[in-house]
């Protein structure tokens, strides 16, 4: 268990899961911060407000029961005066009432007195109205509270004469007799931290409550007040009201499902289209046309009519909405969308995904991405990330649209992207380091393809080299015959050149057969199979390598002769059995090597093998007996093994498969080739000796240079 804990960071999937869990926690914390910043409830420490889900809102036709009467530039031009005198509002109200409007809501403030005559005319029209009329009551600013929004700043309650029938005109005195068909509605909206209005306060504490000018603890938004009057009709002053409990707002039995509100009593707005949607679909009238009566009665008959500023030059009563796409929406159209949301059957309310669902979605997506990216190549991981982004977006959108949810897309996207980035960064930072370590350690022992394969090992170099491991291996020793005596008569640079050519040639053959070069001991090469990677046919690979070492001996001897170097011969010993393999050595120098009796016995076989002969042990023969033919080498006492007698075999033939024809081992061919090259080399040496005088014997490169500069013999 200790080893697994020590090398925990080498387990790619485990590290990826840890990264995913940590990132999920961080991203969820960012999500909670976004909620706090948008709702203005709680500590907003990190203001990151990103709402890609805004782009998923589709466009639909406006509800036919809602009409906007816009105070626009054309209206001001027709009326000929601005600000619009209040007697014009009185005339509009009368014309709408005559045309059969069900409810009229003014999204226009009337907090201050103007001309007495025009104010009285409007007050008279309100008092004599036979249909419900909603007057706007906004504030300079608001602040959030538990379950409501509180108006702060300058009180902008409509003039007392517009809402009361009292004889006392003092605005500081509480209204004793309310106008029978006049109600107040809040036009306050609170934008999210990115400046976009996504919710409307459903419960607003009016500023007039604080100074005693009114006794209503809360008022509802203009849109709900108009909707309520439309639903209740003549009973709108005494009928059911909007109630809130446990973040759920109910309106009697009118709604099958409650309207969910946040900590400040605000509800999400379901926008049904972009700005100008009502005008573009013909549910819009110009204020000037209604004032002078040049409008169709059918356009307002039995409908809720909202009167407000509509892109009037110099009046900035527009807000950014999720459907804005760069243009702002008039406040009166915002309230039209809220009414349309409530008029639906059933109402088309929106709710945010529950925080638990958001967290689970983030966690699941991060874990899936972590496990996927940790098991595939980086490029495939990038493709998987793109697919995950598309699939998750489509899936979340479908579920959200069918369930009336406003999905949180940004944080799942962030989880996918950061998980891919985090796991990929880990792979580059850790695994590339491990690959370099593997290459540095094994690059001298193995061919590049095997080094690259080892570098992809999950545990990296620590997993390959941890401690020592006992396993069955096949050892191969190669040693030049008579090298010591030969090298004593050669120049130092010739000895170096010969050994370099010999080691390069034989090592290349060993690499061809996927062998590991353990070490060079003078002119001896030690190689083994079945480590560091597992090779089931390790004994047969060693034998096929030995065949090539003998069969390709003439290639090396030809190159030696071309350089004026003497031909050489070598013997080969192969043994199979258990050995300890691992990174061994002193603290200052480590080497990946094998130790054990199997290694020592292979060395003894090599020392006993004649030139271009291959001697093998019993276990090697048992593993490869279907592929090789051998002669028993009788009763040989091996050096260092005087107390034991071993069965030693000389390989005489080999075949590719168990049904293939036998191929004689190329021992005789190699011996004959060596004899031929020896004669050629001797001839070169004798010629060089004759030319250089009786007291100087030249060998190797010196002889070749002497020959190149000599005169032809007579």
C-alpha positions as CSV (number, residue, x, y, z in Angstrom):
1,X,0.0,0.0,0.0
2,X,2.9,2.3,0.8
3,X,4.2,2.0,-2.7
4,X,0.8,3.0,-4.2
5,X,0.6,6.0,-1.9
6,X,4.1,7.0,-2.8
7,X,3.5,6.9,-6.5
8,X,-0.1,8.1,-6.5
9,X,0.8,10.8,-9.0
10,X,1.9,8.2,-11.6
11,X,-1.7,6.9,-12.0
12,X,-3.1,9.1,-14.7
13,X,-6.7,8.3,-14.1
14,X,-6.5,8.9,-10.4
15,X,-4.8,12.2,-10.8
16,X,-7.4,13.2,-13.5
17,X,-10.2,12.4,-11.1
18,X,-8.6,14.5,-8.4
19,X,-8.2,17.3,-10.8
20,X,-11.9,17.0,-11.8
21,X,-13.1,17.0,-8.2
22,X,-11.0,20.0,-7.3
23,X,-12.1,21.9,-10.4
24,X,-15.7,21.0,-9.8
25,X,-15.5,22.6,-6.3
26,X,-13.9,25.7,-7.6
27,X,-16.3,26.1,-10.5
28,X,-19.3,25.6,-8.2
29,X,-17.9,28.3,-5.9
30,X,-17.7,30.6,-8.9
31,X,-21.3,29.7,-9.7
32,X,-22.5,30.6,-6.2
33,X,-20.6,33.9,-6.6
34,X,-22.4,34.6,-9.9
35,X,-25.8,34.0,-8.2
36,X,-24.8,36.3,-5.3
37,X,-23.7,39.0,-7.7
38,X,-26.7,38.8,-9.9
39,X,-29.3,38.7,-7.1
40,X,-27.4,41.2,-5.0
41,X,-27.8,38.9,-2.1
42,X,-24.8,37.7,-0.1
43,X,-21.1,38.5,-0.4
44,X,-20.2,39.2,-4.0
45,X,-16.5,38.7,-3.9
46,X,-15.8,37.6,-7.4
47,X,-17.9,39.3,-10.0
48,X,-18.0,36.9,-12.9
49,X,-21.4,37.0,-14.6
50,X,-21.5,35.1,-17.9
51,X,-24.9,33.9,-19.3
52,X,-24.5,32.1,-22.7
53,X,-27.9,30.6,-22.0
54,X,-29.4,34.0,-23.1
55,X,-28.7,33.1,-26.7
56,X,-31.0,30.1,-26.4
57,X,-34.1,32.1,-26.0
58,X,-36.4,31.6,-29.0
59,X,-38.7,34.0,-30.6
60,X,-42.5,33.7,-30.5
61,X,-45.5,35.8,-31.3
62,X,-46.8,38.2,-28.7
63,X,-49.9,37.3,-26.8
64,X,-52.9,38.8,-28.6
65,X,-54.4,40.0,-25.3
66,X,-51.6,42.5,-24.8
67,X,-51.1,45.8,-26.7
68,X,-48.6,48.5,-26.3
69,X,-49.5,52.2,-26.8
70,X,-46.1,53.9,-27.3
71,X,-45.3,57.5,-26.6
72,X,-42.9,57.8,-29.5
73,X,-41.4,60.5,-31.7
74,X,-44.4,60.4,-34.1
75,X,-46.7,61.0,-31.1
76,X,-44.8,64.0,-29.9
77,X,-44.7,65.4,-33.5
78,X,-48.5,64.9,-33.8
79,X,-49.3,66.4,-30.4
80,X,-46.9,69.3,-30.9
81,X,-45.7,69.7,-27.4
82,X,-43.4,67.9,-24.9
83,X,-43.6,66.9,-22.1
84,X,-47.0,65.5,-23.1
85,X,-49.7,67.4,-21.2
86,X,-51.6,65.2,-18.9
87,X,-55.0,66.1,-20.5
88,X,-53.7,64.1,-23.5
89,X,-53.3,61.1,-21.2
90,X,-56.8,61.7,-20.0
91,X,-58.1,61.7,-23.6
92,X,-56.1,58.5,-24.4
93,X,-57.7,56.8,-21.4
94,X,-61.2,57.8,-22.4
95,X,-60.6,56.7,-26.0
96,X,-59.2,53.3,-24.8
97,X,-62.2,52.9,-22.4
98,X,-64.6,53.7,-25.2
99,X,-62.8,51.2,-27.5
100,X,-63.4,48.4,-25.0
101,X,-59.9,48.0,-23.4
102,X,-60.1,45.7,-20.5
103,X,-57.2,47.2,-18.5
104,X,-55.0,50.3,-19.0
105,X,-51.6,50.5,-17.3
106,X,-49.5,53.6,-17.5
107,X,-45.8,53.0,-17.5
108,X,-45.3,56.7,-17.2
109,X,-44.6,58.5,-13.9
110,X,-46.9,61.2,-12.5
111,X,-45.2,62.2,-9.3
112,X,-45.1,66.0,-9.6
113,X,-47.7,68.6,-10.3
114,X,-47.9,70.2,-13.7
115,X,-50.5,72.6,-15.0
116,X,-53.5,72.5,-12.7
117,X,-56.0,72.3,-15.5
118,X,-54.3,69.4,-17.3
119,X,-53.7,67.6,-13.9
120,X,-57.3,68.0,-13.0
121,X,-58.5,66.7,-16.3
122,X,-56.4,63.6,-15.9
123,X,-57.6,63.1,-12.3
124,X,-61.2,63.4,-13.5
125,X,-60.6,60.8,-16.2
126,X,-59.1,58.4,-13.6
127,X,-61.8,59.0,-11.1
128,X,-64.5,58.4,-13.7
129,X,-62.9,55.4,-15.3
130,X,-65.1,52.3,-15.5
131,X,-62.1,50.0,-16.3
132,X,-59.1,49.2,-14.1
133,X,-56.3,51.6,-14.4
134,X,-52.8,50.9,-13.1
135,X,-50.4,53.9,-12.4
136,X,-46.7,53.4,-12.2
137,X,-44.9,53.9,-9.0
138,X,-41.1,53.7,-9.4
139,X,-38.2,54.8,-7.3
140,X,-34.7,56.3,-7.8
141,X,-33.1,53.2,-6.4
142,X,-33.8,49.9,-4.6
143,X,-32.2,47.6,-2.1
144,X,-32.7,43.9,-1.6
145,X,-34.2,42.5,1.6
146,X,-35.6,39.2,2.7
147,X,-38.4,38.3,0.3
148,X,-38.8,41.8,-1.1
149,X,-37.2,44.9,-2.7
150,X,-37.3,48.2,-0.8
151,X,-37.6,51.5,-2.6
152,X,-35.0,54.1,-1.5
153,X,-34.3,57.6,-2.6
154,X,-36.8,60.2,-3.7
155,X,-40.4,59.0,-3.4
156,X,-42.1,59.1,-6.8
157,X,-45.6,58.1,-5.8
158,X,-48.3,59.5,-8.2
159,X,-50.0,62.7,-7.2
160,X,-52.6,62.2,-4.6
161,X,-55.4,63.5,-6.8
162,X,-54.7,60.8,-9.3
163,X,-55.2,57.9,-6.8
164,X,-57.5,59.3,-4.1
165,X,-60.9,60.9,-3.8
166,X,-60.0,62.8,-0.6
167,X,-60.9,66.4,-0.3
168,X,-57.7,67.0,1.6
169,X,-55.0,67.7,-1.1
170,X,-52.1,67.5,1.3
171,X,-49.8,64.8,-0.2
172,X,-48.3,64.0,3.3
173,X,-51.7,62.9,4.6
174,X,-52.7,59.3,4.2
175,X,-55.2,58.7,1.5
176,X,-58.6,58.0,3.1
177,X,-60.6,57.2,0.0
178,X,-58.9,55.4,-2.9
179,X,-60.1,55.9,-6.4
180,X,-62.3,52.8,-7.1
181,X,-60.6,51.7,-10.3
182,X,-57.1,52.9,-9.8
183,X,-54.2,50.8,-8.5
184,X,-50.5,51.3,-8.2
185,X,-47.8,49.1,-9.7
186,X,-44.1,49.1,-9.3
187,X,-41.9,49.8,-12.3
188,X,-38.7,49.0,-10.5
189,X,-36.3,46.5,-12.1
190,X,-33.0,45.3,-10.8
191,X,-30.3,44.4,-13.3
192,X,-27.9,41.5,-12.9
193,X,-24.2,42.3,-12.3
194,X,-23.7,42.3,-16.1
195,X,-26.3,45.1,-16.6
196,X,-29.0,42.7,-18.1
197,X,-32.5,42.6,-16.6
198,X,-33.5,39.0,-16.2
199,X,-35.9,39.3,-13.3
200,X,-38.6,41.5,-12.0
201,X,-39.3,42.2,-8.3
202,X,-42.7,40.7,-7.4
203,X,-42.9,42.3,-3.9
204,X,-41.8,45.9,-3.5
205,X,-42.0,47.9,-0.3
206,X,-43.0,51.4,-1.4
207,X,-41.1,54.4,-0.1
208,X,-44.3,56.1,1.0
209,X,-44.7,53.4,3.8
210,X,-41.7,54.9,5.7
211,X,-43.2,58.4,6.0
212,X,-46.8,57.4,6.5
213,X,-48.2,58.6,3.2
214,X,-49.5,55.1,2.4
215,X,-50.3,52.0,4.4
216,X,-49.6,49.3,1.8
217,X,-46.7,47.1,3.1
218,X,-45.9,45.9,-0.5
219,X,-47.0,46.6,-4.0
220,X,-46.6,44.3,-7.0
221,X,-45.1,45.2,-10.3
222,X,-47.0,47.1,-12.9
223,X,-47.3,44.0,-15.1
224,X,-48.8,41.8,-12.4
225,X,-51.2,44.6,-11.3
226,X,-52.5,44.8,-14.8
227,X,-52.7,41.0,-15.2
228,X,-54.5,40.7,-11.8
229,X,-57.0,43.4,-12.9
230,X,-57.5,41.6,-16.2
231,X,-58.2,38.2,-14.4
232,X,-60.3,39.5,-11.6
233,X,-62.2,42.3,-13.5
234,X,-64.4,44.4,-11.3
235,X,-63.3,42.6,-8.2
236,X,-59.6,43.5,-8.7
237,X,-59.6,45.8,-5.6
238,X,-60.9,43.1,-3.2
239,X,-59.9,39.8,-4.9
240,X,-57.0,37.4,-4.1
241,X,-53.6,38.9,-4.0
242,X,-50.1,37.6,-4.7
243,X,-48.7,35.6,-1.8
244,X,-45.2,34.3,-1.1
245,X,-44.0,31.4,0.9
246,X,-40.8,29.4,0.8
247,X,-39.6,31.2,-2.4
248,X,-42.9,30.4,-4.1
249,X,-45.4,33.0,-5.2
250,X,-49.0,31.9,-5.6
251,X,-52.1,33.7,-7.0
252,X,-55.1,31.9,-5.6
253,X,-55.8,28.9,-7.8
254,X,-55.0,30.7,-11.1
255,X,-51.6,29.0,-11.4
256,X,-51.2,25.3,-11.4
257,X,-47.5,25.7,-10.4
258,X,-46.2,28.5,-8.3
259,X,-44.0,31.2,-9.5
260,X,-40.5,30.7,-8.1
261,X,-38.8,33.8,-6.6
262,X,-35.4,34.3,-5.2
263,X,-34.3,35.7,-1.8
264,X,-35.4,39.2,-2.8
265,X,-38.8,38.0,-4.0
266,X,-37.8,38.5,-7.7
267,X,-38.9,36.2,-10.5
268,X,-37.3,35.3,-13.8
269,X,-38.8,37.0,-16.8
270,X,-39.7,34.8,-19.8
271,X,-38.9,37.0,-22.8
272,X,-40.8,35.9,-25.9
273,X,-38.8,37.9,-28.4
274,X,-36.3,40.7,-29.0
275,X,-37.0,44.4,-28.6
276,X,-39.8,45.7,-30.9
277,X,-41.3,42.3,-31.0
278,X,-44.8,43.7,-30.2
279,X,-44.5,46.5,-32.8
280,X,-43.2,44.1,-35.5
281,X,-46.2,41.8,-34.9
282,X,-48.8,44.5,-35.1
283,X,-49.6,44.7,-31.4
284,X,-48.5,48.3,-31.1
285,X,-50.3,51.7,-31.5
286,X,-48.8,55.1,-31.5
287,X,-49.9,57.3,-28.6
288,X,-50.8,60.1,-31.0
289,X,-53.1,57.9,-33.0
290,X,-55.0,56.8,-29.9
291,X,-55.1,60.4,-28.7
292,X,-56.8,61.7,-31.9
293,X,-58.9,58.5,-32.3
294,X,-57.3,57.3,-35.5
295,X,-56.9,53.7,-34.5
296,X,-58.9,50.6,-34.8
297,X,-61.2,49.6,-31.9
298,X,-60.5,46.0,-32.5
299,X,-56.9,46.5,-31.7
300,X,-57.6,47.1,-28.0
301,X,-61.1,45.7,-27.4
302,X,-61.0,43.3,-24.4
303,X,-57.2,43.6,-24.1
304,X,-54.6,44.8,-21.6
305,X,-53.2,48.1,-22.9
306,X,-49.8,49.3,-21.7
307,X,-49.0,52.9,-22.2
308,X,-45.4,54.0,-22.0
309,X,-42.4,55.6,-23.7
310,X,-41.2,53.7,-26.8
311,X,-37.8,54.8,-28.0
312,X,-38.8,58.5,-27.5
313,X,-35.8,60.7,-28.3
314,X,-34.3,62.2,-25.1
315,X,-36.1,59.7,-22.8
316,X,-34.0,56.7,-21.7
317,X,-36.6,54.2,-20.5
318,X,-34.9,51.2,-22.1
319,X,-33.0,48.3,-20.5
320,X,-30.8,45.5,-21.7
321,X,-32.5,42.1,-21.8
322,X,-31.3,38.6,-22.6
323,X,-32.9,39.0,-26.1
324,X,-31.5,42.5,-26.7
325,X,-28.7,41.4,-29.2
326,X,-27.2,44.9,-28.9
327,X,-30.4,47.0,-28.7
328,X,-32.3,47.8,-25.6
329,X,-35.9,47.0,-24.8
330,X,-38.4,49.7,-23.7
331,X,-39.6,49.2,-20.1
332,X,-43.2,49.0,-21.3
333,X,-42.3,46.1,-23.5
334,X,-40.6,44.4,-20.7
335,X,-43.8,44.5,-18.7
336,X,-45.7,43.2,-21.7
337,X,-43.5,40.1,-21.7
338,X,-44.1,39.6,-18.0
339,X,-47.9,39.7,-18.6
340,X,-47.6,37.3,-21.5
341,X,-45.7,34.9,-19.2
342,X,-48.6,34.9,-16.7
343,X,-51.4,34.7,-19.3
344,X,-50.2,31.4,-20.7
345,X,-52.2,28.3,-20.0
346,X,-50.4,27.0,-18.1
347,X,-48.3,30.1,-17.2
348,X,-44.9,30.0,-18.9
349,X,-42.8,30.5,-15.7
350,X,-39.1,30.0,-15.7
351,X,-36.9,28.6,-12.9
352,X,-33.2,28.3,-12.5
353,X,-31.6,24.9,-12.2
354,X,-31.4,23.9,-8.6
355,X,-27.9,24.4,-7.2
356,X,-27.6,20.7,-6.5
357,X,-28.4,19.9,-10.1
358,X,-25.8,22.4,-11.2
359,X,-23.1,20.9,-8.9
360,X,-23.9,17.3,-10.0
361,X,-23.8,18.4,-13.7
362,X,-20.5,20.1,-13.2
363,X,-19.0,17.1,-11.3
364,X,-20.3,14.4,-13.7
365,X,-19.1,16.3,-16.8
366,X,-15.7,17.0,-15.2
367,X,-15.3,13.3,-14.1
368,X,-16.3,12.0,-17.5
369,X,-13.9,14.4,-19.3
370,X,-11.1,13.6,-16.9
371,X,-11.4,9.9,-17.4
372,X,-11.7,10.3,-21.2
373,X,-8.8,12.7,-21.6
374,X,-6.5,10.8,-19.4
375,X,-6.9,7.6,-21.5
376,X,-6.5,9.0,-25.0
377,X,-4.0,11.0,-27.0
378,X,-4.1,14.8,-26.5
379,X,-5.6,15.4,-30.0
380,X,-8.4,12.9,-29.4
381,X,-8.9,14.5,-26.0
382,X,-9.4,17.9,-27.7
383,X,-11.9,16.3,-30.1
384,X,-13.7,14.7,-27.2
385,X,-13.8,18.1,-25.5
386,X,-15.5,19.7,-28.5
387,X,-18.0,16.8,-28.8
388,X,-18.7,17.1,-25.0
389,X,-19.3,20.8,-25.3
390,X,-21.8,20.3,-28.2
391,X,-23.6,17.3,-26.7
392,X,-23.9,18.8,-23.2
393,X,-25.2,22.1,-24.6
394,X,-27.8,20.4,-26.8
395,X,-28.8,18.0,-24.0
396,X,-29.1,20.7,-21.4
397,X,-31.0,23.0,-23.8
398,X,-33.5,20.3,-24.6
399,X,-34.1,19.4,-21.0
400,X,-34.3,23.1,-20.1
401,X,-36.9,23.9,-22.8
402,X,-39.1,21.0,-21.9
403,X,-38.9,21.7,-18.2
404,X,-39.1,25.5,-18.2
405,X,-35.6,25.8,-16.8
406,X,-33.0,28.4,-17.4
407,X,-29.9,26.3,-17.7
408,X,-26.5,27.2,-16.4
409,X,-24.3,26.6,-19.5
410,X,-21.2,28.6,-18.6
411,X,-20.1,26.6,-15.6
412,X,-20.5,23.2,-17.2
413,X,-18.6,24.5,-20.2
414,X,-16.0,25.8,-17.8
415,X,-15.8,22.4,-16.1
416,X,-15.2,20.7,-19.5
417,X,-12.7,23.1,-20.7
418,X,-10.7,23.4,-17.5
419,X,-10.7,19.7,-16.9
420,X,-9.3,19.1,-20.4
421,X,-6.7,21.8,-19.8
422,X,-5.8,20.6,-16.3
423,X,-5.4,16.9,-17.3
424,X,-3.5,17.8,-20.4
425,X,-1.2,20.1,-18.5
426,X,-0.6,17.3,-16.0
427,X,0.2,15.0,-18.8
428,X,2.7,17.4,-20.4
429,X,4.3,18.4,-17.1
430,X,4.6,15.0,-15.6
431,X,4.4,12.4,-18.3
432,X,6.7,14.3,-20.7
433,X,9.2,14.4,-17.8
434,X,8.8,10.7,-17.3
435,X,9.3,10.1,-21.1
436,X,12.5,12.0,-20.9
437,X,13.7,10.0,-17.9
438,X,12.8,6.7,-19.7
439,X,14.7,7.9,-22.8
440,X,17.7,9.0,-20.8
441,X,17.9,5.7,-18.9
442,X,17.0,3.2,-21.6
443,X,18.1,5.0,-24.7
444,X,21.5,3.3,-24.5
445,X,20.0,-0.2,-23.9
446,X,17.1,-0.4,-26.3
447,X,16.1,0.6,-29.8
448,X,14.1,3.9,-30.1
449,X,10.8,2.2,-30.8
450,X,10.9,0.2,-27.6
451,X,12.0,3.2,-25.6
452,X,9.0,5.1,-27.0
453,X,6.7,2.3,-25.9
454,X,8.2,2.2,-22.4
455,X,7.8,6.0,-22.2
456,X,4.0,5.5,-22.6
457,X,3.9,3.2,-19.5
458,X,1.3,4.4,-17.1
459,X,3.6,4.5,-14.1
460,X,6.5,6.1,-15.9
461,X,10.1,5.4,-15.1
462,X,9.5,4.9,-11.4
463,X,7.0,2.1,-12.1
464,X,9.5,0.4,-14.5
465,X,12.5,0.8,-12.1
466,X,10.9,0.4,-8.7
467,X,13.2,-1.8,-6.6
468,X,14.3,-5.1,-8.1
469,X,12.1,-7.6,-9.7
470,X,12.7,-11.4,-10.1
471,X,11.5,-12.8,-13.4
472,X,12.4,-15.4,-16.0
473,X,14.8,-13.9,-18.6
474,X,17.1,-14.9,-21.4
475,X,20.7,-13.7,-21.2
476,X,23.0,-13.5,-24.3
477,X,26.8,-13.0,-24.0
478,X,29.1,-12.3,-27.0
479,X,32.8,-12.2,-26.7
480,X,35.6,-11.9,-29.3
481,X,38.0,-14.9,-29.4
482,X,41.7,-14.0,-28.9
483,X,41.0,-10.3,-28.6
484,X,43.5,-9.7,-25.8
485,X,46.5,-11.1,-27.6
486,X,45.5,-9.5,-30.9
487,X,45.0,-6.0,-29.3
488,X,48.5,-6.0,-27.8
489,X,50.0,-6.0,-31.3
490,X,47.7,-3.2,-32.6
491,X,47.9,0.6,-32.4
492,X,45.7,2.2,-29.8
493,X,43.5,3.9,-32.3
494,X,43.1,0.7,-34.3
495,X,41.9,-1.1,-31.2
496,X,39.4,1.7,-30.6
497,X,38.1,1.6,-34.2
498,X,37.8,-2.2,-34.2
499,X,35.9,-2.3,-30.9
500,X,33.6,0.6,-32.0
501,X,32.7,-1.1,-35.3
502,X,32.2,-4.4,-33.5
503,X,29.9,-3.0,-30.8
504,X,27.9,-0.9,-33.3
505,X,27.3,-3.8,-35.6
506,X,26.3,-6.4,-33.0
507,X,24.3,-3.9,-30.9
508,X,22.3,-3.0,-34.0
509,X,21.4,-6.6,-34.5
510,X,20.4,-7.0,-30.9
511,X,18.1,-4.0,-31.2
512,X,16.6,-5.5,-34.3
513,X,15.5,-8.4,-32.2
514,X,14.1,-6.2,-29.4
515,X,16.9,-7.0,-27.0
516,X,18.1,-4.9,-24.2
517,X,21.9,-4.2,-24.2
518,X,22.8,-4.5,-20.5
519,X,26.5,-3.5,-20.7
520,X,29.8,-3.6,-22.5
521,X,32.7,-5.2,-20.7
522,X,35.7,-4.6,-22.9
523,X,35.0,-6.7,-26.0
524,X,32.1,-8.5,-24.3
525,X,28.4,-7.6,-24.9
526,X,25.7,-8.6,-22.4
527,X,22.1,-8.5,-23.6
528,X,18.9,-9.8,-22.2
529,X,15.2,-10.3,-23.2
530,X,11.9,-10.1,-21.2
531,X,12.9,-6.9,-19.4
532,X,12.1,-4.1,-19.0
533,X,9.0,-5.0,-21.0
534,X,7.5,-8.5,-21.0
535,X,8.3,-10.7,-24.0
536,X,6.6,-14.1,-24.0
537,X,8.9,-15.6,-26.6
538,X,12.1,-14.1,-25.1
539,X,14.2,-17.3,-25.5
540,X,13.3,-17.6,-29.2
541,X,14.0,-13.9,-29.8
542,X,17.5,-14.4,-28.3
543,X,18.2,-17.4,-30.5
544,X,17.1,-15.7,-33.7
545,X,19.3,-12.8,-32.7
546,X,22.2,-15.2,-32.2
547,X,21.6,-16.6,-35.7
548,X,21.9,-13.1,-37.2
549,X,25.0,-12.4,-35.1
550,X,26.7,-15.3,-36.8
551,X,25.1,-15.0,-40.2
552,X,26.0,-11.3,-40.6
553,X,29.6,-11.7,-39.3
554,X,31.0,-11.4,-42.9
555,X,29.5,-7.9,-43.1
556,X,31.5,-6.7,-40.2
557,X,34.7,-8.5,-41.3
558,X,34.4,-6.8,-44.8
559,X,34.2,-3.4,-43.1
560,X,37.2,-4.2,-40.9
561,X,39.3,-5.3,-43.8
562,X,38.4,-2.1,-45.7
563,X,39.8,-0.1,-42.8
564,X,42.9,-2.3,-42.6
565,X,41.8,-4.0,-39.4
566,X,42.1,-7.7,-38.7
567,X,39.0,-9.9,-38.9
568,X,37.6,-11.2,-35.7
569,X,35.6,-14.1,-34.4
570,X,33.2,-14.4,-31.5
571,X,31.4,-17.0,-29.5
572,X,27.9,-16.8,-28.1
573,X,26.4,-18.1,-24.9
574,X,22.6,-18.1,-24.1
575,X,20.9,-19.1,-20.9
576,X,17.3,-18.8,-19.7
577,X,16.1,-18.7,-16.1
578,X,15.2,-16.5,-13.2
579,X,17.2,-13.4,-12.5
580,X,16.8,-10.2,-10.6
581,X,16.5,-7.1,-12.8
582,X,16.3,-3.5,-11.9
583,X,18.1,-0.2,-11.3
584,X,21.2,-1.1,-9.3
585,X,24.4,0.5,-8.3
586,X,25.8,3.0,-5.9
587,X,24.2,6.2,-4.8
588,X,26.3,8.1,-7.3
589,X,25.8,5.8,-10.2
590,X,22.9,3.5,-11.1
591,X,22.5,1.1,-14.0
592,X,19.6,-1.0,-15.2
593,X,21.0,-4.5,-15.1
594,X,20.3,-8.2,-14.3
595,X,21.9,-10.3,-11.5
596,X,21.8,-14.0,-10.6
597,X,23.0,-17.4,-11.4
598,X,21.3,-17.4,-14.8
599,X,23.5,-14.4,-15.7
600,X,26.7,-16.1,-14.5
601,X,25.9,-19.4,-16.3
602,X,25.3,-17.5,-19.6
603,X,28.7,-15.9,-19.2
604,X,30.2,-19.4,-18.7
605,X,28.5,-20.7,-21.8
606,X,30.0,-17.8,-23.8
607,X,33.5,-18.5,-22.5
608,X,33.2,-22.1,-23.5
609,X,31.7,-21.5,-27.0
610,X,34.0,-21.9,-30.0
611,X,34.1,-19.2,-32.6
612,X,30.8,-18.7,-34.3
613,X,29.1,-21.4,-32.2
614,X,26.1,-20.8,-30.0
615,X,25.8,-22.7,-26.7
616,X,22.5,-22.8,-24.8
617,X,21.2,-24.2,-21.5
618,X,18.5,-26.7,-20.8
619,X,15.7,-24.1,-20.1
620,X,16.4,-22.3,-23.3
621,X,16.2,-25.5,-25.2
622,X,13.0,-26.5,-23.5
623,X,11.3,-23.2,-24.5
624,X,12.5,-23.4,-28.2
625,X,12.8,-27.1,-29.0
626,X,10.2,-26.9,-31.6
627,X,12.2,-24.3,-33.5
628,X,15.8,-25.4,-33.1
629,X,17.9,-28.4,-33.7
630,X,20.8,-29.0,-31.3
631,X,23.8,-31.3,-30.5
632,X,24.4,-32.1,-26.9
633,X,27.8,-31.0,-25.7
634,X,28.7,-33.8,-23.4
635,X,29.8,-33.4,-19.8
636,X,31.3,-30.0,-19.8
637,X,32.6,-28.6,-16.5
638,X,32.0,-24.8,-16.5
639,X,34.4,-22.4,-15.0
640,X,33.1,-21.5,-11.6
641,X,30.7,-24.4,-11.6
642,X,33.0,-27.2,-10.8
643,X,30.5,-28.9,-8.5
644,X,27.8,-29.1,-11.0
645,X,27.3,-30.7,-14.4
646,X,25.1,-28.9,-16.9
647,X,23.4,-30.0,-20.0
648,X,24.8,-27.8,-22.7
649,X,23.6,-27.7,-26.3
650,X,25.1,-26.4,-29.5
651,X,22.5,-25.0,-31.9
652,X,22.9,-26.6,-35.3
653,X,19.7,-25.5,-37.2
654,X,16.7,-23.2,-36.8
655,X,13.3,-22.7,-38.5
656,X,10.7,-19.9,-38.8
657,X,7.7,-22.0,-37.8
658,X,7.1,-25.5,-36.6
659,X,6.2,-26.5,-40.1
660,X,8.9,-24.6,-42.0
661,X,12.0,-26.2,-43.5
662,X,15.1,-26.3,-41.3
663,X,17.9,-23.8,-42.0
664,X,21.4,-24.9,-40.9
665,X,23.0,-22.6,-38.4
666,X,25.6,-20.5,-40.4
667,X,28.6,-21.5,-38.2
668,X,30.5,-23.1,-41.1
669,X,29.8,-20.3,-43.5
670,X,31.0,-17.8,-40.9
671,X,34.2,-19.8,-40.2
672,X,35.0,-20.1,-43.9
673,X,34.3,-16.4,-44.5
674,X,36.6,-15.5,-41.5
675,X,39.3,-17.7,-43.0
676,X,39.0,-15.9,-46.4
677,X,39.2,-12.5,-44.8
678,X,42.1,-13.6,-42.6
679,X,44.1,-14.6,-45.7
680,X,43.3,-11.2,-47.4
681,X,44.3,-9.3,-44.3
682,X,47.5,-11.4,-43.9
683,X,48.4,-10.6,-47.5
684,X,47.9,-6.9,-46.8
685,X,50.1,-7.1,-43.7
686,X,52.9,-9.0,-45.4
687,X,53.0,-6.6,-48.3
688,X,53.1,-3.7,-45.8
689,X,55.9,-5.4,-43.9
690,X,58.0,-6.0,-47.0
691,X,57.8,-2.3,-48.0
692,X,58.5,-0.9,-44.6
693,X,61.7,-2.8,-43.8
694,X,62.8,-5.8,-41.8
695,X,62.6,-4.1,-38.4
696,X,59.0,-2.7,-38.6
697,X,55.8,-4.7,-38.7
698,X,52.8,-2.6,-39.6
699,X,49.3,-3.7,-38.7
700,X,45.8,-2.2,-39.4
701,X,45.6,1.4,-40.6
702,X,49.4,1.8,-40.6
703,X,49.7,-1.1,-42.9
704,X,47.0,0.2,-45.2
705,X,48.7,3.6,-45.4
706,X,52.0,2.0,-46.1
707,X,50.4,0.0,-48.9
708,X,48.8,3.1,-50.4
709,X,52.3,4.8,-50.6
710,X,54.4,1.7,-51.8
711,X,55.8,1.0,-55.2
712,X,54.5,-2.0,-57.1
713,X,56.5,-5.2,-56.4
714,X,58.7,-6.6,-59.1
